[in-house]
Amino acid sequence: MSPNSTAIDSPQEENLPPVELGFIEPSNDGTQPGLCQATLELLPRQEKISLNSIMGQGKRTPKAIPLAEARQQKSEEVGTALEPLQVASSVFPKDLLSKLTAHESYLLEQQPDLAQKLINAAEHPEKAALARNKVFIQLGKSTFLAEDIHPLVHAGWLWQDITVEGPALTRTLQSREGFMLTADYSVIFCKLADLDWIIPHISRLREADIPSLEQAVRSLMEKAVLEEIGGSPVLSLTTFMLSNVAEQFGITATSLENAVFCFRDAVKVAKRRKIFIRPLNEELPKK
C-alpha cells in the first residue's frame, strides 16, 4: 500500500478493490474475527457492547447529553490537558507531533508505549489498510503483537466490530490477523503516516455545519430500530430512513451518513443496506 494512495470515499469502503487496500476485506458472511488464546481467557464472548465491561473495569457509560454539550465538555477537557502536554511533549519527536493537533498529541502522551508502537507502525503504512472507515493494522508483522491486544483494549484504542459475533477484538483480512483502531487513533495514524485515507471524524467537519448535522443525526436516531447481532443489541438504520431525514434537512444522504459515523460508533453493512450503531445504555430498553 503506497502512502500516497488516493483517498477512498468511506461509504464505498466495503467494495474497495485490492489495489487500494493492499488486502480485501471479506464479505460479511465470510468475516473471521480472530481471537488469540490469551485474549479468550481474558474476555468473555457474550460481552460485546462495551469494551470497559469486557475488561471488567466497571467504568460507567456517560449519561446521554446533547451532542453540542458533549463537544463543549470535550473541548474543556482538552483545555485542561494542555498543561501536562507541554511538560511531556519532548517524549516524541517534534516533527511528528507537529502533524497532530494538541489534543491528538495529548492522547498519545497518555500511552507512551503504545504511542511509540503506533509511530513505528506508521513508518510502514503498506502493512495497514482502510476497512470499515477505520485503520486496520497487522499483528505480528508490524510493531504490534498479540500481547498488545489487552493494553490496546484498556487504553480504548481498539475498535470492536458490532456486526460480528463475540468480542471481535481482532479481524482477519486475507488470512492476515490484525486489529482495528478507533476513529480517533485511525485519524492520528493517517496523519503520522502521511496517508490521505478518508476517516469520518468530527474534526473533519466544518464548524459551521456541525449544529445542523447534530440535529439531523438526533432526528435520524429517533427512527433507529433495536436489533440483535450475536446476542447483543444494536441500533439499525436503513438507507430509506437516511434518505428521508436528509431530505427533511436539505442535505445529501451521503453527508448525513458521514455525520452518523462522526458522531456515533457506527458501521455500514452494504449487503444489508443498513447502518448499525452501538447503543448507549440510555438507548437500551429498561429491564
N, C-alpha and C positions, 0 to 999 in steps of 0.2 A: 504494500500500500504506500503510495507516494505521499509524503506530507503535503504536497501541493495539489492534491486531488480536488476536483470540482465539488463545491458544496452540494449536498443532497437535500431535496425538499423532504422534510420529516414525514408528511402524511403518506409518501410513497415508499417509505423505508422497507416495508415487508417485501416489495417486489424488486429490490435493488439487484443489478447484475453483479456477478462475482468480481468483475474487473474493478468495481468501485469499492467493494467491501474488503477484498482480499480473500474472504470466505463467505459462503452463503448462509444466511440464517435459515434453519429448517422450517418447513411448514408447521402450522400449529399442531397438526396431528402427529408430526414426527419430532416434536421437541423432546430433547433428552436432558432434563435437568440433572446435572451431575452432582453427587454428594460424596466427598471423601469420608472414610470410615470415622475419622476423628470428629468430623462435623456431625455425623449422625448421632454419635454418643452425646454430643452437647445439645443438640437441637431437636426436639420432638416434631414430627411431621405435621401434627394437627395444628400447630401454631403457625399461622401464615400472615395474619393481618398486620401485626405489629412486630417489628424487629426487636423492640425492647421486651415484649412479652416472650418472644422466642428465647432470648438470652436470660429470661427470668430476673430481669433487673427491677421490675415493678415500677418503672418510670411512668408517671401518669401522662395520658394524652391531653394536651392542652384543650380547654373548652373551646367550642366554636366561637369565633369572633369575626366581625366583618373583615373582608379582605383588606380594605383600606387601613383599618385599625391595626391589622396584623402587620402590614408593611411598615406603618409608622413605628410600631413596637420594635420590629426588627431593626429599623434604622437607629432607634435609640440604643439598642443593644450593641450595634456595630460601633456607635459613637463611644460608648463606654469601653469598648475593647481596643480602641486605637492606642491608648497609652501603653499597655503591655506589648502591643505590636511593635512600637517604636523602640522598645528596650531589646526585644528578641529578634528583630529583623535581620541581624547580621548572621543568623544561623544559616541562611541560604544565600546564594549569590545574588547580588543586587540586580544584575542584568536579567535574571529570571523573574524576580519579584516585580520588576518594572513592567512586566507584561500583564500583571494582575491588578485588580482593584485592592484597596486597603483591606476590605472585608475578606476577599479571597486569600490574600496573604495571611491574614489573621487565622483563617480556617486551617491553613497548612501549618502554621506555627503551633496549633493546639495538638498536632500529632506529628512531631518531627521525624520519627522513624518511618511512619507510613508515607509522609510527605517526601522524604528522600527517595523512597522506592518509586513513588509516582513520578518524581523528577527524572529518575533514571529510566523509567519505562517510557517517558515522553521522548527520550533520545532515540527510541526505536519504534516509531509510530506504525511501521509495517507489521508489527505484532499486535496491533489493536484494530478494532473495526467499529463501524457505526451500526448499531442494531437497536430497534425499538426506541429510537430517539435518545439513546444512551451510548456511552463508550464501553465496548467490550474489551477486556484485557486478558490475554492468555495467562494461564498458570503454568509454572514450571519452566517454560521457555522465555519468560520475562523475569523482571526483578521480583515479582510476586510469586510466592509459593503457597502450597496448600495450607501450611500452618498460619498464613496471614489472614485466612478467612475469618477466624474467630476475632482477631483485633479489628478487622475491617467492619464487621457487624457491630462490635461495641462502639466504634467511632462514628457509626452512621454513614459510612462511605459507600457501603454495598447496597445496590438496589435489588429488591426482592420482587420477582415477577408474580403478579397475582393471577395470571391466566394459565398457570400450570399447577399441578397438584403438588402439595408438600411445600417446605420452606423455600425451595428454588433458590438456594444461595449461590449455586454455580450453574453454568449452562454449557452446552456442547454445541459448537459451531463447526461443522465439517470435521468431526472427530477431534476437535481441539477444545479442551476443557478450560474454562475461564470464568470470569465474573463480570457483572455489570456495575459501573459506577452510578451513583445517584446523579441527578441533573446538575447540582452544584459542582461536583467534582468532575463530571464529564466536561463542563464548560472550562474548568481550570485546566484539565488535561489538554484540551484542544488549544488553549492559549499557550501552554508550555511547549507543546509540540508544533506550534505554528500551523495548525490544521484549520481549514475553513468549513468543517462539518457543521451542519445546522442542528443545534441542540435547543429545543424550545426552553426558554428560561425568562423569568420576569425581567431580568436585567437587560434583555434584548428587545423589550417592548418600548415604544415611545412613551415618555412620561405623560404626555397629553392624552394618550389613548387608554391609559390604564383604568381610570374611573368608569368609563363606559363599558370597557371589556369586563371589568369586575361585575358590573350589574348584569351584563349578558350571561356570564357564567353562572351567577346566582340563579337567574331565571331558568337557565338550562338545567341546573342541578335539581330544581324543584320537580322536574319531569323524570328524573332518573328512576330506574326500576331496580329493586333489590333482587339479585340472583345469587346462586351458589356455584363456585368452581372449586372442585376438590374438597368439598365440605366446608368451605369458608365463604362468608358473604362478600359480595362485591356489588357495586352500583354500575348499571349499564345504561348507555345512551345509544340510540340508533342514529343513523345518518339522516333519517327523516326528521327526528326531533331537532337535530343540529341545524338543518336547513330552515326549519320553521322559525326557530328562535333567531337565527342570523337575519332572516328577512324582517322580523319584527324590529330589530335594532339597526337595520340598514347597513349591515356589514356582510362580508362574504362568509360562506360556511368554512372556508379554509382559515380565515382569520379567527373565527370563533373556536375552531378545533385547536388551533395553535394556542389560544388563550387557555383552554382547558388544560393543556399539557403544562402551561406555565404556572397556573395557579393550583393545580391538583396533581396528585400522584396518579397518573393515568397512562393507559396503553391502548393502542388501536389494534384490533384483530380484523384485518381486511376481509378475510374469508367469511366472517360472521357479520360484516357490515356494522360493527359495534365498537364503541369505546368503553373500556372498563376502568372504573375509578376505585381506588382504595378508600373505603368509607371511614369517616371519623366515628368515634364512639357515639357521638350525639346523633348520628345518622342511622344507627342500627336500631331495630325495634326493641322496645323495653321488654325485659323478661319478667 
